[in-house]
Amino acid sequence: MGARFEELAWRETPIGAISLRRRRDPALQVEVYEVKLDDEYLMSSLFPVAEIELARLGLAEVAGDSLDVVVGGLGLGYTACAALGDPRVRSLLVVEAIEDVIDWHRRGLLPFAAGLAEDPRTRFVQADFFAAVAGDTGFDAEVPGRRFDAVLLDVDHSPRNVLHPSHAAFYPPAGLRRLAALLRPGGVFALWSDDPPDAEFTAALTEVFGDVRAHVVPFANPLTGGESANTVYVARTGP
């Protein structure tokens, strides 16, 4: 048995100090991987259900084969791995602002995400997702203006609780329209949120996309012994 607690990686970044920690939970008898930004918990391997559902629910709404997909926010890799689990996915572009997070995966620090970095369909891009949407090039600097079949986003806690003030401009209709322009006809934008469904944000999505669903994703919470829930928004462009 390894150490009960280990800090696997730490780095100061423009938005705060990000760290990857592994600990042994004595009550649950499992290894827990956690990501923190300064003193704030961003994600935990104890609660991967909604991150996986982000990929499943989003891609379920995309028709056809040979799909080109963007994942915004790499984190522990659950969404990206779930996307690769769909055999229709031809390419996966993972946009992550912090190079260290990409390095965690390349170094194999996350055993449950094994194979993600090595999959020939995967390409990591170190970039600010929100700046890419607002800019003229889009997500793929090698093919400016490239369009995709699906964009799956998990960066902020929610549209109202953002990690950096610069992200806030993405969530009103004007920001969402720039994202929609990077989708192919019938393309899907899916978003993870830690908050319950937000009527104002749902209205903004509906104004831009038309076809919108807010899925409440419940999951067992071993820390409380009860149930918690996240929200996955799925919005689809017209044909």
N, C-alpha and C positions, 0 to 999 in steps of 0.2 A: 504494500500500500504506500502511495506517495505522501508528500507533505499535505497537511490538512488545508493549508493556504499557500498559494504561490502567485506572485505577480509576474505574468508571462511577458508583458510588454507595457511600456509607458513612454509617452512623448508629449511635450508641450506643442500645441497647435494654435493657429490663429483664433480658434473658437474655444480654447481651453485645453487642459491636460487630459488626454485620452489614455485609458489603460484597459488592458485585458487581464482578467484575474481568473484563476481556477481555484475552487475550494471544494473540500469534501463536506457534504451536508451529513452530519451524524444521525439526524432523525430520519432522513429519507434514504441514506446509504447510497448516494449517487454523487458523481462528479458534476459540479455546476460551473459553467463558464459565464462570466459576466463582463459587460462593457460599461465603463463609467466615463463620464465627461465631467472633470473636476469631481465634485462630490455627488453628482447626479447619476443615477442608474439609467442607462439607455436601453439595455436589453439583457436578457438572461436566457440560458438554455433550458430553464425550467418552464418557459412559456413560449414555445415555438408555434403553437397551433395557428394563430391568426396570421403569422408571417408565411406559413405554408399555404393557408387558405387564400392569401393575397394572390399568389400565383395560380392556384387552382381555380378560384372564382373568376379571376381576370381572364385567363386563357380559355375558360369554358365558353366565354362570350365571343371568341374570335373564330370565324369560319375559315375553312381551308387548311392547307398544308404549307410546308416550307415557310414557317413563320420566323420573322426577325423581331426580336424582343429586346427591350431595354429594361434593366433593373436599376432604379435609382436608390443608392444606399446599399452597401454590401453587408455591413455588420457581421453577424455570425454566419451568414450564408444560407439561411433556411429558404428565403424566397428564391434566390438564384438556383439552388439545388432543386427545389420543387419545379421551377420552370424547365430545367433540363430534363426532368422526369417526364415531360410531355414529349412524345416522340415526334410531334409535328414541328418542334422548335429547330430551326435550321441554324440560327446564330443568336448568341446572347451577348449583348454589350452591357457590361456592368459599370455604371458611372459612380465613382466613389471619390469624395473630396480629399480624404486623408490617405496618403500613400502608405502609412503604417498599417492601416486596416487591410489593404491589398496584400501587404507583405506578410501579415499573419497567415493568410491563406496560401501564399506561395511557399511559406516555410512549414506548412502542415501543422500549425499549432491547434487546429480545430478538427479533431478526429471525425466528428459527425458531418463535416463538410468535405471529407476526403473525395478527391476526384474532380472537384469544381474547377480548380485552377488548371488541372491537366486536360480537361475536356476540350477537344479541338474546336468545339462550338463557342467556347468562352473567350471573350477579350475584355480585359480590364482597362478602363480609362480613368486616369486620375484627373478629376475635374469637378467643379461645383455644378451640380445638377441644375440649380436654379439660374445660375449665370449662363449655362448652356442654352436653357430655354429662352432666356431674354436676349441672347446674342444672335448673330446672323449665321453662324456656322451650324448650330444644332449640336447633337450629341457626338457625331462622328466627324472629327477634323479631317479624316482621310477622304470623306465623301460629304462635303458641305451640303446642308439641306436634306440629307438622307431621311426618308420616311420609314416608319416601322409599323408593324401590325399590333404591337402592344407595348405600353409603358407601365411598369409596376413600380410604385414609389413608396418607400418606407424610410424617411429621414426624420421629419419632425414628429413630435408627440401627437400633434393634431393640427388642423388648419388654424386654430386659435392659440395653440401653444407651440410656438416655433423655437428652434434651437438658436437661431440668429435673426435679428430684425430684418436682414436683407431678404429672408425667405418669404416674408409676409406678402409681398407684391405678387407672388405666384397664384395665390388662392382666389382672388376676385376674378370676375369674368375676363378682364383684359389679359391677365396672366394665363388663364386656362385656354384662351384662344390661341396664344402662341404655342402652347403644348399641342393643341388639337391640330395645328398646322404641320406638326412633325409626325402625324399619324396618317396611314393610308386610309382610303375609304373603308368603312366598316371596322376601323381600328378601335382599340380599347385602351382607356386609361383607368388604372385601378390604384387605389390609395389606402394604405393602412392608417388607422387613427386609434389612439388610446381613449378617446372620448366617445360618448354615445352619439348616435346620428344627429347631425347638426342641420337644422332646417335651412339656415341661411346659406351654408355651404352647398347643401343639396340643391337649393334654388340656383346658385351660381353655376353648378355643373349642368343643370337642366337647361339654363339659358344658352350654354355653349354647345352641349352635346345632344340634348333632347332625351335620349334613352339612358336613364340613370337608376341605379338601385343602391340602397345602403343596407348591407348585410350585417346583422349583429352576429358575431362569432363568439359563442360561449366556450369556456374551457375550465377544466378543474384547476383550482389553485391550491397546491399542496402546502403553501405557507399559511393559508387561512383555514384549510379544510373545507372550503366552500367552492363557489363558482365565481369567476370573473368573466369579463367580456371585452372585446375590442370591436371596432367597426371596420369593415372593408367596403369602400365605395367603388362601384364599377360603372363607368360611363362609356358609351359607345357612339362613335361618329356615324353619320348617315352613309348609305352606300354610294 
